Amino acid sequence: MIKKIEEINKLGIFDSYQWKCSKEFNRYNICFGFNGSGKTTLSNLFNLIASNTNFSQEEKKELFEDIKTVNLGAEVKFSSNLVYPPQNNQNNKNIYVFNSNFIANHVYDGTVGKMSKFNVKETVLEDPTIKNLNTEIETKTTEKKNKEAEKTKITEKFDEIKRKYNAVYREHFPNRQLRVGNEIPAVNAIPKKSKAEIEQTIAQKIAEYYLIEKQAELESDITKISELSFVKINIDLEKISKVLEQSAKENATDSLKERIELFQNEIEEDKSDKIEPWYELGEELLKISKDKNKNLCPVCKTDLTTSIDNLIAEFANYFDISYSEFVEQLKTLKENIESSIKYQKANESNIKLLKGYGEKYDKFIEIKFPELEQAEIKTDLSNLQKQIISKQGNSSKKITIDIEPIKALIVTYNNNIEKLNSFKDNMLTNLRNQKIDPTKLDREIRDLYTDLIYLDLNGTEEEKRIEKFHTATSEIATISSEISELTDKKVQRLKELKMEAKKVGEYLAKLGITHFTIDLREGEDENNILIKYKGYDEAKKRLQNTLSEGEKTALAFAYFMSKVTTEVTNKGQTIIVIDDPISSLDDNRLYSTAYLIYEEFKDYKQLFVFSHNMLFLKYLNPFFKKEKETFFINNGGIEDLPPSLENFQSPYFYMLESIINFKEEAQPDYDDARKFLPNYIRRILETFFSFKYAKLSRVRSKNQPPGLDDFINDIINFGSLPDITVGRITKANIKNKLTIINKICDNFSHGNMQQLDECNFISNETLKEIATDTLDIIEFFDSIHKEKIEELTNPVT
């Protein structure tokens, strides 16, 4: 599908156009444009990208030379990399274009009639035999295409799945391919195992394969794992509790005990550990004092002559061998706890290492890393250590602890250690048993990925893609043979028919033309169209003098539809472009032409209809309810259809919107406005007054619609107008303003905009004034109308 025309440079009225619409082309595209806006040029651009069968290379070159405006730089770029001048090996589209070019080349060049023969490979003529054959062929072809589409979809799915798994495979094995092959596997090749089982096996095999290049690393890791140790906590809590509760003072005499307690009670608790060493050395200090005949207290210099011997004895009794043993016990217990803390830290470090190895070699280990129970014992051990240190500093202090919570934590902790040692031993056993054959393992991995691909390709029990593929292959062969037989019968029947005359006659009747028929003179290239009027036996061959312009248009369009519907075998791959098929047709045939376009081309890949006839587009638009977009071809550009032209009701709203926009622009393009604004102003005022005063004809001529001068001179009663002021418009000057507008716009009211490029005699100021006055005049007569027009052209978002 063609999504847009990206660029048009120096071709006809299109100078340097770039796509600027807010939407892209859809399946059905209806485009309005005034005469001279570029519709025919646009339709011819589609000829440039049509297949050479529909528009030859020579025709394209001639057309391009005719419409380009420069020698270098002229080009058109459509979406899907379609350009002209073309690129190498450009895949042009199957496009049929109806426009003046088609009429001249195939039906009537303005002088003689020359109906070309159809390029018939297949046909859909209404002959009963052909019709039945076509129906059968179309049914069989559709069935075959559906089967082929089903096969293609499965093949594409196969390629998609292969790419997916090849990417997964290459994540593990860079620069290598799976090499599954392109053949859809047989039904018996579908694996029996589940996808989850195969993926689990692949993961195991890939993990094993990775060890091929890491044998040295594996051996090193086995050694490191072997060296990891996990030591249990072995502390005699009962003994610690007992020692902490025992006091060294219990062996001392009562008098010394009292003195010691006196000193301890007098000294602050945090300084009592400073006294303990003095007690321990007290005996020696007293002996020294006695040996020197001083008999003084080492602390307070008190004369101890009468009591020194008893004190020495008491100290000796207090600090005998049992105290030394008591102190040694505290030291041993402290060291035991210190060792436990150290081992615990080592255990924590080794647990992390072991867990890391477990994750690294997860695919090769029979059991998973153990779940360890919560056993936060570090704080408890530290507190226990502090209690012993405190006891060492004050041996007389009794300390009581609850050992049961710590005992439970130690049991839990030691259970964790057993689990870790068991996991470590199992890991070492598994890792030492790894034996790898790289060639065999690589083949096994590839085969497993192939199994996954086949499983994914076959899909669910309802999908069964592989079985459906082989069934469709068999059915396609049978259908192809049947189509071949039907086609042979059809070719034979076609030889008996004059297709062009018969087909064109049928479409003329559908267009409402029944007063003449046509025939084709075989063997003639010019004047080969014979016209035979109803009730008159003699055939006429000169179209120039025989048919009206409307009849020539109808004949050309009937031939176009005959040609397309005869030659096209694949509607879903064919694009139709129609430029003003109703030129010179009377209004009675507009609806039938619109309906015929819908009926004949609604099933095609894409449809473009260009027209300047608002009534025709108004008839055509409602037929296409979905997949439709509307556009505006305006002075060498493609634009979104303005709200004022929505549903193609009337050009009146658009012309009025153009005047409003010109008036409101700060820096309007006066040169461009001169081409259309005077004509728009005259038509707007004539239309507005025709409805306002309900006038269909002039006062002095009933066969003509009223013009602006008729309203000024014969219809409007200026004396009865309200005495109000709108802008520069008043009751007193409104007739004069209308007269000035009529005079200025009269020379611009006929012909098309492009013919007025050199008519620049209206000044910028005057152009702005008549635009402003026109809008004020409309508001003067009908403020509601002006208000609603502004709402339409400037909708509130």
Order of alpha helices (4+ residues) and beta strands (2+ residues): beta-beta-beta-alpha-alpha-beta-beta-beta-alpha-alpha-alpha-alpha-alpha-alpha-alpha-alpha-alpha-alpha-alpha-alpha-alpha-alpha-beta-beta-alpha-alpha-beta-alpha-beta-alpha-beta-beta-alpha-alpha-beta-beta-alpha-alpha-alpha
